[in-house]
């Protein structure tokens, strides 16, 4: 039982899971503004290509 209580190998997996969840939440929060900026930039580039300037 003592060996089981001292075993911390599962703690690392939990920590990685929490980090992945935090990164996912950050991406979900940031995506709307990033998407808007990318759409605007591609529209601008497409306009320049169409007009030849």
mmCIF entry with sequence, helices, sheets and N, C-alpha, C, O atoms, coordinates in Angstrom:
data_MODEL
# 
_entry.id   MODEL 
# 
_entity.id                         1 
_entity.type                       polymer 
_entity.pdbx_number_of_molecules   1 
# 
_entity_poly.entity_id                      1 
_entity_poly.type                           'polypeptide(L)' 
_entity_poly.nstd_linkage                   no 
_entity_poly.nstd_monomer                   no 
_entity_poly.pdbx_seq_one_letter_code       
;(UNK)(UNK)(UNK)(UNK)(UNK)(UNK)(UNK)(UNK)(UNK)(UNK)(UNK)(UNK)(UNK)(UNK)(UNK)(UNK)
(UNK)(UNK)(UNK)(UNK)(UNK)(UNK)(UNK)(UNK)(UNK)(UNK)(UNK)(UNK)(UNK)(UNK)(UNK)(UNK)
(UNK)(UNK)(UNK)(UNK)(UNK)(UNK)(UNK)(UNK)(UNK)(UNK)(UNK)(UNK)(UNK)(UNK)(UNK)(UNK)
(UNK)(UNK)(UNK)(UNK)(UNK)
;
_entity_poly.pdbx_seq_one_letter_code_can   XXXXXXXXXXXXXXXXXXXXXXXXXXXXXXXXXXXXXXXXXXXXXXXXXXXXX 
_entity_poly.pdbx_strand_id                 A 
# 
loop_
_entity_poly_seq.entity_id 
_entity_poly_seq.num 
_entity_poly_seq.mon_id 
_entity_poly_seq.hetero 
1 1  UNK n 
1 2  UNK n 
1 3  UNK n 
1 4  UNK n 
1 5  UNK n 
1 6  UNK n 
1 7  UNK n 
1 8  UNK n 
1 9  UNK n 
1 10 UNK n 
1 11 UNK n 
1 12 UNK n 
1 13 UNK n 
1 14 UNK n 
1 15 UNK n 
1 16 UNK n 
1 17 UNK n 
1 18 UNK n 
1 19 UNK n 
1 20 UNK n 
1 21 UNK n 
1 22 UNK n 
1 23 UNK n 
1 24 UNK n 
1 25 UNK n 
1 26 UNK n 
1 27 UNK n 
1 28 UNK n 
1 29 UNK n 
1 30 UNK n 
1 31 UNK n 
1 32 UNK n 
1 33 UNK n 
1 34 UNK n 
1 35 UNK n 
1 36 UNK n 
1 37 UNK n 
1 38 UNK n 
1 39 UNK n 
1 40 UNK n 
1 41 UNK n 
1 42 UNK n 
1 43 UNK n 
1 44 UNK n 
1 45 UNK n 
1 46 UNK n 
1 47 UNK n 
1 48 UNK n 
1 49 UNK n 
1 50 UNK n 
1 51 UNK n 
1 52 UNK n 
1 53 UNK n 
# 
_struct_asym.id          A 
_struct_asym.entity_id   1 
# 
loop_
_struct_conf.conf_type_id 
_struct_conf.id 
_struct_conf.pdbx_PDB_helix_id 
_struct_conf.beg_label_comp_id 
_struct_conf.beg_label_asym_id 
_struct_conf.beg_label_seq_id 
_struct_conf.pdbx_beg_PDB_ins_code 
_struct_conf.end_label_comp_id 
_struct_conf.end_label_asym_id 
_struct_conf.end_label_seq_id 
_struct_conf.pdbx_end_PDB_ins_code 
_struct_conf.beg_auth_comp_id 
_struct_conf.beg_auth_asym_id 
_struct_conf.beg_auth_seq_id 
_struct_conf.end_auth_comp_id 
_struct_conf.end_auth_asym_id 
_struct_conf.end_auth_seq_id 
_struct_conf.pdbx_PDB_helix_class 
_struct_conf.details 
_struct_conf.pdbx_PDB_helix_length 
HELX_P HELX_P1 AA1 UNK A 2 ? UNK A 6  ? UNK A 2 UNK A 6  1 ? 5  
HELX_P HELX_P2 AA2 UNK A 9 ? UNK A 51 ? UNK A 9 UNK A 51 1 ? 43 
# 
_struct_conf_type.id          HELX_P 
_struct_conf_type.criteria    ? 
_struct_conf_type.reference   ? 
# 
loop_
_atom_site.group_PDB 
_atom_site.id 
_atom_site.type_symbol 
_atom_site.label_atom_id 
_atom_site.label_alt_id 
_atom_site.label_comp_id 
_atom_site.label_asym_id 
_atom_site.label_entity_id 
_atom_site.label_seq_id 
_atom_site.pdbx_PDB_ins_code 
_atom_site.Cartn_x 
_atom_site.Cartn_y 
_atom_site.Cartn_z 
_atom_site.occupancy 
_atom_site.B_iso_or_equiv 
_atom_site.pdbx_formal_charge 
_atom_site.auth_seq_id 
_atom_site.auth_comp_id 
_atom_site.auth_asym_id 
_atom_site.auth_atom_id 
_atom_site.pdbx_PDB_model_num 
ATOM 1   N N  . UNK A 1 1  ? 0.824   -1.192 0.000   1.00 0.00 ? 1  UNK A N  1 
ATOM 2   C CA . UNK A 1 1  ? 0.000   0.000  0.000   1.00 0.00 ? 1  UNK A CA 1 
ATOM 3   C C  . UNK A 1 1  ? 0.872   1.262  0.000   1.00 0.00 ? 1  UNK A C  1 
ATOM 4   O O  . UNK A 1 1  ? 0.540   2.257  -0.645  1.00 0.00 ? 1  UNK A O  1 
ATOM 5   N N  . UNK A 1 2  ? 1.999   1.206  0.738   1.00 0.00 ? 2  UNK A N  1 
ATOM 6   C CA . UNK A 1 2  ? 2.892   2.378  0.798   1.00 0.00 ? 2  UNK A CA 1 
ATOM 7   C C  . UNK A 1 2  ? 3.459   2.697  -0.581  1.00 0.00 ? 2  UNK A C  1 
ATOM 8   O O  . UNK A 1 2  ? 3.585   3.862  -0.960  1.00 0.00 ? 2  UNK A O  1 
ATOM 9   N N  . UNK A 1 3  ? 3.797   1.649  -1.321  1.00 0.00 ? 3  UNK A N  1 
ATOM 10  C CA . UNK A 1 3  ? 4.342   1.844  -2.667  1.00 0.00 ? 3  UNK A CA 1 
ATOM 11  C C  . UNK A 1 3  ? 3.305   2.516  -3.567  1.00 0.00 ? 3  UNK A C  1 
ATOM 12  O O  . UNK A 1 3  ? 3.648   3.381  -4.373  1.00 0.00 ? 3  UNK A O  1 
ATOM 13  N N  . UNK A 1 4  ? 2.053   2.125  -3.433  1.00 0.00 ? 4  UNK A N  1 
ATOM 14  C CA . UNK A 1 4  ? 0.977   2.712  -4.233  1.00 0.00 ? 4  UNK A CA 1 
ATOM 15  C C  . UNK A 1 4  ? 0.792   4.190  -3.899  1.00 0.00 ? 4  UNK A C  1 
ATOM 16  O O  . UNK A 1 4  ? 0.586   5.004  -4.799  1.00 0.00 ? 4  UNK A O  1 
ATOM 17  N N  . UNK A 1 5  ? 0.861   4.541  -2.623  1.00 0.00 ? 5  UNK A N  1 
ATOM 18  C CA . UNK A 1 5  ? 0.676   5.938  -2.215  1.00 0.00 ? 5  UNK A CA 1 
ATOM 19  C C  . UNK A 1 5  ? 1.840   6.823  -2.644  1.00 0.00 ? 5  UNK A C  1 
ATOM 20  O O  . UNK A 1 5  ? 1.651   8.012  -2.900  1.00 0.00 ? 5  UNK A O  1 
ATOM 21  N N  . UNK A 1 6  ? 3.052   6.250  -2.725  1.00 0.00 ? 6  UNK A N  1 
ATOM 22  C CA . UNK A 1 6  ? 4.221   7.032  -3.145  1.00 0.00 ? 6  UNK A CA 1 
ATOM 23  C C  . UNK A 1 6  ? 4.326   7.166  -4.657  1.00 0.00 ? 6  UNK A C  1 
ATOM 24  O O  . UNK A 1 6  ? 5.051   8.032  -5.147  1.00 0.00 ? 6  UNK A O  1 
ATOM 25  N N  . UNK A 1 7  ? 3.625   6.336  -5.398  1.00 0.00 ? 7  UNK A N  1 
ATOM 26  C CA . UNK A 1 7  ? 3.705   6.347  -6.862  1.00 0.00 ? 7  UNK A CA 1 
ATOM 27  C C  . UNK A 1 7  ? 3.085   7.632  -7.399  1.00 0.00 ? 7  UNK A C  1 
ATOM 28  O O  . UNK A 1 7  ? 1.899   7.887  -7.190  1.00 0.00 ? 7  UNK A O  1 
ATOM 29  N N  . UNK A 1 8  ? 3.886   8.442  -8.092  1.00 0.00 ? 8  UNK A N  1 
ATOM 30  C CA . UNK A 1 8  ? 3.417   9.723  -8.631  1.00 0.00 ? 8  UNK A CA 1 
ATOM 31  C C  . UNK A 1 8  ? 3.370   9.735  -10.151 1.00 0.00 ? 8  UNK A C  1 
ATOM 32  O O  . UNK A 1 8  ? 3.275   10.805 -10.751 1.00 0.00 ? 8  UNK A O  1 
ATOM 33  N N  . UNK A 1 9  ? 3.433   8.577  -10.784 1.00 0.00 ? 9  UNK A N  1 
ATOM 34  C CA . UNK A 1 9  ? 3.438   8.539  -12.247 1.00 0.00 ? 9  UNK A CA 1 
ATOM 35  C C  . UNK A 1 9  ? 2.115   9.020  -12.829 1.00 0.00 ? 9  UNK A C  1 
ATOM 36  O O  . UNK A 1 9  ? 2.106   9.605  -13.912 1.00 0.00 ? 9  UNK A O  1 
ATOM 37  N N  . UNK A 1 10 ? 1.019   8.796  -12.157 1.00 0.00 ? 10 UNK A N  1 
ATOM 38  C CA . UNK A 1 10 ? -0.275  9.269  -12.640 1.00 0.00 ? 10 UNK A CA 1 
ATOM 39  C C  . UNK A 1 10 ? -0.427  10.778 -12.528 1.00 0.00 ? 10 UNK A C  1 
ATOM 40  O O  . UNK A 1 10 ? -1.186  11.383 -13.285 1.00 0.00 ? 10 UNK A O  1 
ATOM 41  N N  . UNK A 1 11 ? 0.291   11.390 -11.588 1.00 0.00 ? 11 UNK A N  1 
ATOM 42  C CA . UNK A 1 11 ? 0.207   12.836 -11.396 1.00 0.00 ? 11 UNK A CA 1 
ATOM 43  C C  . UNK A 1 11 ? 0.699   13.568 -12.634 1.00 0.00 ? 11 UNK A C  1 
ATOM 44  O O  . UNK A 1 11 ? 0.156   14.616 -12.985 1.00 0.00 ? 11 UNK A O  1 
ATOM 45  N N  . UNK A 1 12 ? 1.705   13.045 -13.295 1.00 0.00 ? 12 UNK A N  1 
ATOM 46  C CA . UNK A 1 12 ? 2.231   13.682 -14.496 1.00 0.00 ? 12 UNK A CA 1 
ATOM 47  C C  . UNK A 1 12 ? 1.176   13.692 -15.597 1.00 0.00 ? 12 UNK A C  1 
ATOM 48  O O  . UNK A 1 12 ? 1.019   14.696 -16.292 1.00 0.00 ? 12 UNK A O  1 
ATOM 49  N N  . UNK A 1 13 ? 0.465   12.607 -15.761 1.00 0.00 ? 13 UNK A N  1 
ATOM 50  C CA . UNK A 1 13 ? -0.587  12.547 -16.777 1.00 0.00 ? 13 UNK A CA 1 
ATOM 51  C C  . UNK A 1 13 ? -1.687  13.552 -16.469 1.00 0.00 ? 13 UNK A C  1 
ATOM 52  O O  . UNK A 1 13 ? -2.214  14.193 -17.379 1.00 0.00 ? 13 UNK A O  1 
ATOM 53  N N  . UNK A 1 14 ? -2.034  13.696 -15.205 1.00 0.00 ? 14 UNK A N  1 
ATOM 54  C CA . UNK A 1 14 ? -3.060  14.664 -14.822 1.00 0.00 ? 14 UNK A CA 1 
ATOM 55  C C  . UNK A 1 14 ? -2.580  16.080 -15.102 1.00 0.00 ? 14 UNK A C  1 
ATOM 56  O O  . UNK A 1 14 ? -3.350  16.911 -15.582 1.00 0.00 ? 14 UNK A O  1 
ATOM 57  N N  . UNK A 1 15 ? -1.320  16.360 -14.808 1.00 0.00 ? 15 UNK A N  1 
ATOM 58  C CA . UNK A 1 15 ? -0.772  17.692 -15.075 1.00 0.00 ? 15 UNK A CA 1 
ATOM 59  C C  . UNK A 1 15 ? -0.800  18.011 -16.567 1.00 0.00 ? 15 UNK A C  1 
ATOM 60  O O  . UNK A 1 15 ? -1.170  19.116 -16.964 1.00 0.00 ? 15 UNK A O  1 
ATOM 61  N N  . UNK A 1 16 ? -0.408  17.042 -17.390 1.00 0.00 ? 16 UNK A N  1 
ATOM 62  C CA . UNK A 1 16 ? -0.460  17.255 -18.838 1.00 0.00 ? 16 UNK A CA 1 
ATOM 63  C C  . UNK A 1 16 ? -1.893  17.461 -19.301 1.00 0.00 ? 16 UNK A C  1 
ATOM 64  O O  . UNK A 1 16 ? -2.138  18.271 -20.194 1.00 0.00 ? 16 UNK A O  1 
ATOM 65  N N  . UNK A 1 17 ? -2.823  16.760 -18.725 1.00 0.00 ? 17 UNK A N  1 
ATOM 66  C CA . UNK A 1 17 ? -4.233  16.942 -19.065 1.00 0.00 ? 17 UNK A CA 1 
ATOM 67  C C  . UNK A 1 17 ? -4.722  18.334 -18.718 1.00 0.00 ? 17 UNK A C  1 
ATOM 68  O O  . UNK A 1 17 ? -5.460  18.947 -19.490 1.00 0.00 ? 17 UNK A O  1 
ATOM 69  N N  . UNK A 1 18 ? -4.316  18.836 -17.563 1.00 0.00 ? 18 UNK A N  1 
ATOM 70  C CA . UNK A 1 18 ? -4.711  20.194 -17.167 1.00 0.00 ? 18 UNK A CA 1 
ATOM 71  C C  . UNK A 1 18 ? -4.089  21.246 -18.082 1.00 0.00 ? 18 UNK A C  1 
ATOM 72  O O  . UNK A 1 18 ? -4.737  22.237 -18.418 1.00 0.00 ? 18 UNK A O  1 
ATOM 73  N N  . UNK A 1 19 ? -2.847  21.038 -18.483 1.00 0.00 ? 19 UNK A N  1 
ATOM 74  C CA . UNK A 1 19 ? -2.186  21.971 -19.406 1.00 0.00 ? 19 UNK A CA 1 
ATOM 75  C C  . UNK A 1 19 ? -2.901  21.960 -20.748 1.00 0.00 ? 19 UNK A C  1 
ATOM 76  O O  . UNK A 1 19 ? -3.142  23.018 -21.330 1.00 0.00 ? 19 UNK A O  1 
ATOM 77  N N  . UNK A 1 20 ? -3.242  20.779 -21.244 1.00 0.00 ? 20 UNK A N  1 
ATOM 78  C CA . UNK A 1 20 ? -3.945  20.679 -22.524 1.00 0.00 ? 20 UNK A CA 1 
ATOM 79  C C  . UNK A 1 20 ? -5.310  21.344 -22.446 1.00 0.00 ? 20 UNK A C  1 
ATOM 80  O O  . UNK A 1 20 ? -5.731  22.001 -23.398 1.00 0.00 ? 20 UNK A O  1 
ATOM 81  N N  . UNK A 1 21 ? -6.006  21.184 -21.329 1.00 0.00 ? 21 UNK A N  1 
ATOM 82  C CA . UNK A 1 21 ? -7.318  21.815 -21.163 1.00 0.00 ? 21 UNK A CA 1 
ATOM 83  C C  . UNK A 1 21 ? -7.187  23.337 -21.130 1.00 0.00 ? 21 UNK A C  1 
ATOM 84  O O  . UNK A 1 21 ? -8.014  24.042 -21.709 1.00 0.00 ? 21 UNK A O  1 
ATOM 85  N N  . UNK A 1 22 ? -6.161  23.845 -20.462 1.00 0.00 ? 22 UNK A N  1 
ATOM 86  C CA . UNK A 1 22 ? -5.946  25.291 -20.404 1.00 0.00 ? 22 UNK A CA 1 
ATOM 87  C C  . UNK A 1 22 ? -5.611  25.851 -21.789 1.00 0.00 ? 22 UNK A C  1 
ATOM 88  O O  . UNK A 1 22 ? -6.094  26.920 -22.161 1.00 0.00 ? 22 UNK A O  1 
ATOM 89  N N  . UNK A 1 23 ? -4.788  25.131 -22.545 1.00 0.00 ? 23 UNK A N  1 
ATOM 90  C CA . UNK A 1 23 ? -4.454  25.578 -23.899 1.00 0.00 ? 23 UNK A CA 1 
ATOM 91  C C  . UNK A 1 23 ? -5.681  25.552 -24.797 1.00 0.00 ? 23 UNK A C  1 
ATOM 92  O O  . UNK A 1 23 ? -5.875  26.455 -25.610 1.00 0.00 ? 23 UNK A O  1 
ATOM 93  N N  . UNK A 1 24 ? -6.501  24.536 -24.657 1.00 0.00 ? 24 UNK A N  1 
ATOM 94  C CA . UNK A 1 24 ? -7.732  24.465 -25.442 1.00 0.00 ? 24 UNK A CA 1 
ATOM 95  C C  . UNK A 1 24 ? -8.659  25.612 -25.132 1.00 0.00 ? 24 UNK A C  1 
ATOM 96  O O  . UNK A 1 24 ? -9.249  26.197 -26.040 1.00 0.00 ? 24 UNK A O  1 
ATOM 97  N N  . UNK A 1 25 ? -8.796  25.943 -23.860 1.00 0.00 ? 25 UNK A N  1 
ATOM 98  C CA . UNK A 1 25 ? -9.644  27.068 -23.466 1.00 0.00 ? 25 UNK A CA 1 
ATOM 99  C C  . UNK A 1 25 ? -9.102  28.382 -24.015 1.00 0.00 ? 25 UNK A C  1 
ATOM 100 O O  . UNK A 1 25 ? -9.868  29.231 -24.470 1.00 0.00 ? 25 UNK A O  1 
ATOM 101 N N  . UNK A 1 26 ? -7.788  28.551 -23.973 1.00 0.00 ? 26 UNK A N  1 
ATOM 102 C CA . UNK A 1 26 ? -7.174  29.766 -24.519 1.00 0.00 ? 26 UNK A CA 1 
ATOM 103 C C  . UNK A 1 26 ? -7.419  29.871 -26.021 1.00 0.00 ? 26 UNK A C  1 
ATOM 104 O O  . UNK A 1 26 ? -7.704  30.959 -26.522 1.00 0.00 ? 26 UNK A O  1 
ATOM 105 N N  . UNK A 1 27 ? -7.313  28.761 -26.743 1.00 0.00 ? 27 UNK A N  1 
ATOM 106 C CA . UNK A 1 27 ? -7.564  28.783 -28.187 1.00 0.00 ? 27 UNK A CA 1 
ATOM 107 C C  . UNK A 1 27 ? -9.017  29.110 -28.502 1.00 0.00 ? 27 UNK A C  1 
ATOM 108 O O  . UNK A 1 27 ? -9.297  29.890 -29.412 1.00 0.00 ? 27 UNK A O  1 
ATOM 109 N N  . UNK A 1 28 ? -9.937  28.520 -27.757 1.00 0.00 ? 28 UNK A N  1 
ATOM 110 C CA . UNK A 1 28 ? -11.357 28.796 -27.989 1.00 0.00 ? 28 UNK A CA 1 
ATOM 111 C C  . UNK A 1 28 ? -11.656 30.264 -27.722 1.00 0.00 ? 28 UNK A C  1 
ATOM 112 O O  . UNK A 1 28 ? -12.475 30.870 -28.413 1.00 0.00 ? 28 UNK A O  1 
ATOM 113 N N  . UNK A 1 29 ? -11.005 30.828 -26.737 1.00 0.00 ? 29 UNK A N  1 
ATOM 114 C CA . UNK A 1 29 ? -11.214 32.240 -26.403 1.00 0.00 ? 29 UNK A CA 1 
ATOM 115 C C  . UNK A 1 29 ? -10.616 33.164 -27.463 1.00 0.00 ? 29 UNK A C  1 
ATOM 116 O O  . UNK A 1 29 ? -11.210 34.193 -27.787 1.00 0.00 ? 29 UNK A O  1 
ATOM 117 N N  . UNK A 1 30 ? -9.450  32.811 -28.005 1.00 0.00 ? 30 UNK A N  1 
ATOM 118 C CA . UNK A 1 30 ? -8.734  33.689 -28.935 1.00 0.00 ? 30 UNK A CA 1 
ATOM 119 C C  . UNK A 1 30 ? -9.176  33.527 -30.380 1.00 0.00 ? 30 UNK A C  1 
ATOM 120 O O  . UNK A 1 30 ? -8.960  34.441 -31.177 1.00 0.00 ? 30 UNK A O  1 
ATOM 121 N N  . UNK A 1 31 ? -9.772  32.429 -30.749 1.00 0.00 ? 31 UNK A N  1 
ATOM 122 C CA . UNK A 1 31 ? -10.088 32.152 -32.154 1.00 0.00 ? 31 UNK A CA 1 
ATOM 123 C C  . UNK A 1 31 ? -10.999 33.173 -32.835 1.00 0.00 ? 31 UNK A C  1 
ATOM 124 O O  . UNK A 1 31 ? -10.735 33.513 -33.989 1.00 0.00 ? 31 UNK A O  1 
ATOM 125 N N  . UNK A 1 32 ? -12.046 33.680 -32.200 1.00 0.00 ? 32 UNK A N  1 
ATOM 126 C CA . UNK A 1 32 ? -12.895 34.640 -32.923 1.00 0.00 ? 32 UNK A CA 1 
ATOM 127 C C  . UNK A 1 32 ? -12.137 35.874 -33.415 1.00 0.00 ? 32 UNK A C  1 
ATOM 128 O O  . UNK A 1 32 ? -12.343 36.308 -34.549 1.00 0.00 ? 32 UNK A O  1 
ATOM 129 N N  . UNK A 1 33 ? -11.275 36.437 -32.592 1.00 0.00 ? 33 UNK A N  1 
ATOM 130 C CA . UNK A 1 33 ? -10.534 37.626 -33.041 1.00 0.00 ? 33 UNK A CA 1 
ATOM 131 C C  . UNK A 1 33 ? -9.487  37.268 -34.085 1.00 0.00 ? 33 UNK A C  1 
ATOM 132 O O  . UNK A 1 33 ? -9.264  38.035 -35.022 1.00 0.00 ? 33 UNK A O  1 
ATOM 133 N N  . UNK A 1 34 ? -8.849  36.127 -33.940 1.00 0.00 ? 34 UNK A N  1 
ATOM 134 C CA . UNK A 1 34 ? -7.856  35.700 -34.924 1.00 0.00 ? 34 UNK A CA 1 
ATOM 135 C C  . UNK A 1 34 ? -8.533  35.424 -36.266 1.00 0.00 ? 34 UNK A C  1 
ATOM 136 O O  . UNK A 1 34 ? -8.017  35.811 -37.315 1.00 0.00 ? 34 UNK A O  1 
ATOM 137 N N  . UNK A 1 35 ? -9.682  34.760 -36.235 1.00 0.00 ? 35 UNK A N  1 
ATOM 138 C CA . UNK A 1 35 ? -10.415 34.450 -37.464 1.00 0.00 ? 35 UNK A CA 1 
ATOM 139 C C  . UNK A 1 35 ? -10.805 35.721 -38.195 1.00 0.00 ? 35 UNK A C  1 
ATOM 140 O O  . UNK A 1 35 ? -10.669 35.807 -39.416 1.00 0.00 ? 35 UNK A O  1 
ATOM 141 N N  . UNK A 1 36 ? -11.284 36.701 -37.459 1.00 0.00 ? 36 UNK A N  1 
ATOM 142 C CA . UNK A 1 36 ? -11.680 37.969 -38.063 1.00 0.00 ? 36 UNK A CA 1 
ATOM 143 C C  . UNK A 1 36 ? -10.484 38.655 -38.725 1.00 0.00 ? 36 UNK A C  1 
ATOM 144 O O  . UNK A 1 36 ? -10.600 39.156 -39.844 1.00 0.00 ? 36 UNK A O  1 
ATOM 145 N N  . UNK A 1 37 ? -9.351  38.679 -38.051 1.00 0.00 ? 37 UNK A N  1 
ATOM 146 C CA . UNK A 1 37 ? -8.164  39.331 -38.599 1.00 0.00 ? 37 UNK A CA 1 
ATOM 147 C C  . UNK A 1 37 ? -7.671  38.612 -39.854 1.00 0.00 ? 37 UNK A C  1 
ATOM 148 O O  . UNK A 1 37 ? -7.263  39.259 -40.818 1.00 0.00 ? 37 UNK A O  1 
ATOM 149 N N  . UNK A 1 38 ? -7.706  37.297 -39.848 1.00 0.00 ? 38 UNK A N  1 
ATOM 150 C CA . UNK A 1 38 ? -7.242  36.526 -41.011 1.00 0.00 ? 38 UNK A CA 1 
ATOM 151 C C  . UNK A 1 38 ? -8.178  36.748 -42.198 1.00 0.00 ? 38 UNK A C  1 
ATOM 152 O O  . UNK A 1 38 ? -7.712  36.913 -43.325 1.00 0.00 ? 38 UNK A O  1 
ATOM 153 N N  . UNK A 1 39 ? -9.488  36.755 -41.962 1.00 0.00 ? 39 UNK A N  1 
ATOM 154 C CA . UNK A 1 39 ? -10.444 37.000 -43.046 1.00 0.00 ? 39 UNK A CA 1 
ATOM 155 C C  . UNK A 1 39 ? -10.229 38.378 -43.659 1.00 0.00 ? 39 UNK A C  1 
ATOM 156 O O  . UNK A 1 39 ? -10.269 38.529 -44.880 1.00 0.00 ? 39 UNK A O  1 
ATOM 157 N N  . UNK A 1 40 ? -10.001 39.383 -42.818 1.00 0.00 ? 40 UNK A N  1 
ATOM 158 C CA . UNK A 1 40 ? -9.760  40.739 -43.303 1.00 0.00 ? 40 UNK A CA 1 
ATOM 159 C C  . UNK A 1 40 ? -8.495  40.793 -44.153 1.00 0.00 ? 40 UNK A C  1 
ATOM 160 O O  . UNK A 1 40 ? -8.485  41.410 -45.218 1.00 0.00 ? 40 UNK A O  1 
ATOM 161 N N  . UNK A 1 41 ? -7.440  40.154 -43.687 1.00 0.00 ? 41 UNK A N  1 
ATOM 162 C CA . UNK A 1 41 ? -6.170  40.174 -44.422 1.00 0.00 ? 41 UNK A CA 1 
ATOM 163 C C  . UNK A 1 41 ? -6.294  39.479 -45.771 1.00 0.00 ? 41 UNK A C  1 
ATOM 164 O O  . UNK A 1 41 ? -5.798  39.987 -46.777 1.00 0.00 ? 41 UNK A O  1 
ATOM 165 N N  . UNK A 1 42 ? -6.958  38.306 -45.803 1.00 0.00 ? 42 UNK A N  1 
ATOM 166 C CA . UNK A 1 42 ? -7.119  37.604 -47.075 1.00 0.00 ? 42 UNK A CA 1 
ATOM 167 C C  . UNK A 1 42 ? -8.017  38.376 -48.035 1.00 0.00 ? 42 UNK A C  1 
ATOM 168 O O  . UNK A 1 42 ? -7.787  38.346 -49.244 1.00 0.00 ? 42 UNK A O  1 
ATOM 169 N N  . UNK A 1 43 ? -9.021  39.058 -47.529 1.00 0.00 ? 43 UNK A N  1 
ATOM 170 C CA . UNK A 1 43 ? -9.861  39.889 -48.395 1.00 0.00 ? 43 UNK A CA 1 
ATOM 171 C C  . UNK A 1 43 ? -9.041  41.018 -49.013 1.00 0.00 ? 43 UNK A C  1 
ATOM 172 O O  . UNK A 1 43 ? -9.192  41.340 -50.191 1.00 0.00 ? 43 UNK A O  1 
ATOM 173 N N  . UNK A 1 44 ? -8.173  41.610 -48.201 1.00 0.00 ? 44 UNK A N  1 
ATOM 174 C CA . UNK A 1 44 ? -7.308  42.679 -48.693 1.00 0.00 ? 44 UNK A CA 1 
ATOM 175 C C  . UNK A 1 44 ? -6.353  42.157 -49.769 1.00 0.00 ? 44 UNK A C  1 
ATOM 176 O O  . UNK A 1 44 ? -6.174  42.791 -50.809 1.00 0.00 ? 44 UNK A O  1 
ATOM 177 N N  . UNK A 1 45 ? -5.756  41.023 -49.517 1.00 0.00 ? 45 UNK A N  1 
ATOM 178 C CA . UNK A 1 45 ? -4.831  40.425 -50.490 1.00 0.00 ? 45 UNK A CA 1 
ATOM 179 C C  . UNK A 1 45 ? -5.579  40.081 -51.780 1.00 0.00 ? 45 UNK A C  1 
ATOM 180 O O  . UNK A 1 45 ? -5.076  40.333 -52.874 1.00 0.00 ? 45 UNK A O  1 
ATOM 181 N N  . UNK A 1 46 ? -6.770  39.509 -51.657 1.00 0.00 ? 46 UNK A N  1 
ATOM 182 C CA . UNK A 1 46 ? -7.569  39.165 -52.831 1.00 0.00 ? 46 UNK A CA 1 
ATOM 183 C C  . UNK A 1 46 ? -7.931  40.397 -53.648 1.00 0.00 ? 46 UNK A C  1 
ATOM 184 O O  . UNK A 1 46 ? -7.936  40.352 -54.878 1.00 0.00 ? 46 UNK A O  1 
ATOM 185 N N  . UNK A 1 47 ? -8.234  41.493 -52.967 1.00 0.00 ? 47 UNK A N  1 
ATOM 186 C CA . UNK A 1 47 ? -8.523  42.749 -53.675 1.00 0.00 ? 47 UNK A CA 1 
ATOM 187 C C  . UNK A 1 47 ? -7.319  43.275 -54.435 1.00 0.00 ? 47 UNK A C  1 
ATOM 188 O O  . UNK A 1 47 ? -7.447  43.767 -55.556 1.00 0.00 ? 47 UNK A O  1 
ATOM 189 N N  . UNK A 1 48 ? -6.161  43.170 -53.826 1.00 0.00 ? 48 UNK A N  1 
ATOM 190 C CA . UNK A 1 48 ? -4.938  43.638 -54.494 1.00 0.00 ? 48 UNK A CA 1 
ATOM 191 C C  . UNK A 1 48 ? -4.610  42.748 -55.712 1.00 0.00 ? 48 UNK A C  1 
ATOM 192 O O  . UNK A 1 48 ? -4.165  43.249 -56.745 1.00 0.00 ? 48 UNK A O  1 
ATOM 193 N N  . UNK A 1 49 ? -4.827  41.463 -55.586 1.00 0.00 ? 49 UNK A N  1 
ATOM 194 C CA . UNK A 1 49 ? -4.554  40.566 -56.714 1.00 0.00 ? 49 UNK A CA 1 
ATOM 195 C C  . UNK A 1 49 ? -5.514  40.855 -57.858 1.00 0.00 ? 49 UNK A C  1 
ATOM 196 O O  . UNK A 1 49 ? -5.112  40.886 -59.021 1.00 0.00 ? 49 UNK A O  1 
ATOM 197 N N  . UNK A 1 50 ? -6.793  41.068 -57.523 1.00 0.00 ? 50 UNK A N  1 
ATOM 198 C CA . UNK A 1 50 ? -7.800  41.341 -58.543 1.00 0.00 ? 50 UNK A CA 1 
ATOM 199 C C  . UNK A 1 50 ? -7.523  42.649 -59.275 1.00 0.00 ? 50 UNK A C  1 
ATOM 200 O O  . UNK A 1 50 ? -7.658  42.721 -60.497 1.00 0.00 ? 50 UNK A O  1 
ATOM 201 N N  . UNK A 1 51 ? -7.132  43.695 -58.523 1.00 0.00 ? 51 UNK A N  1 
ATOM 202 C CA . UNK A 1 51 ? -6.896  44.997 -59.137 1.00 0.00 ? 51 UNK A CA 1 
ATOM 203 C C  . UNK A 1 51 ? -5.520  45.080 -59.793 1.00 0.00 ? 51 UNK A C  1 
ATOM 204 O O  . UNK A 1 51 ? -5.276  45.979 -60.598 1.00 0.00 ? 51 UNK A O  1 
ATOM 205 N N  . UNK A 1 52 ? -4.628  44.167 -59.466 1.00 0.00 ? 52 UNK A N  1 
ATOM 206 C CA . UNK A 1 52 ? -3.302  44.154 -60.101 1.00 0.00 ? 52 UNK A CA 1 
ATOM 207 C C  . UNK A 1 52 ? -2.318  45.097 -59.436 1.00 0.00 ? 52 UNK A C  1 
ATOM 208 O O  . UNK A 1 52 ? -1.275  45.400 -60.016 1.00 0.00 ? 52 UNK A O  1 
ATOM 209 N N  . UNK A 1 53 ? -2.621  45.572 -58.230 1.00 0.00 ? 53 UNK A N  1 
ATOM 210 C CA . UNK A 1 53 ? -1.670  46.455 -57.537 1.00 0.00 ? 53 UNK A CA 1 
ATOM 211 C C  . UNK A 1 53 ? -1.056  45.783 -56.362 1.00 0.00 ? 53 UNK A C  1 
ATOM 212 O O  . UNK A 1 53 ? -0.235  46.383 -55.668 1.00 0.00 ? 53 UNK A O  1 
# 
